[in-house]
Amino acid sequence: MPTDVRTHPDAPDLEKLQNLVLEPIPQSEIRRRRENGEVLVEDVINEREDLDVRAPMSEEPGEPVDGDVGTALYRLVQLFGTPPFPEYAAGEDISDRNETTYKYLFRASLEDDVDDLPDEWLMTLCDWRLEVGVGICEWRDEESEFTADEKVALTSMALAQNVTTEPVECDYKGIWY
């Protein structure tokens, strides 16, 4: 059974996450890199059996899940705008989508030095089999296998869990959702 990232023994505590900044990568950069022949290789953390960790949409670890990937998408759109990948644009042909219907690409960077973490890395946030999905990725010249560092993977999963479970204020009626 997958472990909630908030209770995983090797996951960072919330205080360490405050030193991280998520910057969305614009669609223009994704298109430019692809046109230059680069390929985004990704290690989907949700699929890693060695970590077996998830980012559930609940207020506290062990509580019933009260949010879903639609709630996560709403919060991500409010914070960062629409997903940047061209193939996930609304209104496009979705017949080839199996597990993912939206995906964001972010640059995670550290404001302060943290042991065992790089200064920055790329990560994706998406829906994955009706859950919040997280991937660590790199731009490469060709498609190849990629396995992310465990500390980076767990930190990214914890960051994604925190970002998608924190309510955002809606313009309509000023309620938090």
N, C-alpha and C positions, 0 to 999 in steps of 0.2 A: 504494500500500500504506500503510495507516495507521501512524502513528508511535507508538511506546510513549511515554507521557507522561513517563517518567523520562529519555528521551533527547531530548525535544523542546527545541529551542534557547531557546524563550521560556517554558518551564515553570519554576516556582520550585524552588529546591533544598529538600531536606528540612528544613534548619535553619529556613527561613521558615515551614514548616508547623507547627512547634511552638508558634507564637503564635496558632494558630487553635483555636477550640473549636466542636465540633458539638453542638448541642442538639436533640434530637428534638421535633418539634411534635406535641402530643397530638391524638388523634382528636377530642376535644371542641372544640378550636379549629378544626379543619378543618370539622367539621359546623356550628359557629356561623357561620363566615365564609360557607359555602355557603348557609345559611339566610338570611343577610343579603344574599344576591344577589351575593356576590363570586365571581369565577372565578379559578382559578389558571392563569395562562398560563406556558408552559414553553418554553425553548430547549434541546432535547436536544443536548448537545455531541457525542455519538456520530454525529449526523446532519449535522454541519456540515462541508461540503466545504472551507471555507477553513482549518479547523484540522486535519482528518484525523488525529485523535488518539484513542488508546484507552488503557484501563487493564487490561492483561492480568494474569491471575492466575499470575504466575511470581515466583520469588524475586529474580531479577536481570533487567535488560533483556537481551533476546536469548535467554534460557534457554527451554527448552520450558515450555509452560503446564502446571502440575501441579495447579492448582485450577480450579474452575468456579463458575458462579453459585450452585450449591447450597452450596458451601463459603462463598461470600460471604454468602449468606442466613444460614447457621448462625452466622457470626461477628457479623453485624449483630444477630441475635436475642439472642445472648449479651451484646452490649454495650448494646443499646437496647430490647430487648423486641420484640414482634411489630409488623409494619408497621401504621401508623396509618390508612391510607386505607380507608374502609369497603368500597369496591368490590373490595379485594384481600384481604378476610377469608377465612380458610380455611373451606371448606365451602360457599362461595357458588357460584352458577352461574358457570362459567368459560368458557362457550361463546363469549363475545365477546373473549376475551383472545388477541391475536395474537403480540405481541412481548414483553409484560410480564406476569408473574404475581405479582410483589410490588413494592411501592414504598414508600420512606420519604421523609418530608419533614423537612428539618433547617434550623435557623438556624445559619449559620456566622458566627462573630463573632471579631474580633481582640482579643487581650489587649494587644497593643502596636501602635503606629502602624506601618503598612507602606505604603510608597509605592505609589500607583496602585491601592489596594484600598479599597473602602468599609468602614466600621466593621462592617457586617453585611449579609448577603444570605441569600436562601432557595435551597436546592438540594435536588434529589431524588437518591436512589440507588435503583436498581432493576436488574432483569435486562433486558437489551436484546439480543435475538437471540442468546441464549446467552453474552453477555458482560456485564460490569458496565457499567451505563448511568448516566450522570450528566446532570442537567438543572439549569439555573439558572431560577428562576421568580420571579414577582411576583403578588400578589393585585391584581386589577383589577375594575372595575365591569362589564366585558363582555369577551367573547372577542376578542382582538386579536393581531396579530403582535408578537413579542418576540424581539430578538436581544441576547444577553448580551455584555457587555464581554469582549474576548479574554483579558485578564489574569485576570479573575474566572473565566472558563470554564476556563482552563488550571490555575489554582490549585485549583479545585474538582475537576477530574479527577485531579490529583496527590494531593489529600487523600483522595479516594475510593479511589484505587489503594492508598494507604498503609493506610487503615483496613481494606480488605477482604483484603489479602494478609498482614497481620500475624496470626499464630496467636493464638488465645485459649485459656486453660486450661479444659479440660472438668472438670466436677465428677466425672464418672464416671472413676475411676482416675487422676485428676489429670494426664492427658496433654494435650499441646498439639495443637490442631487448627486 
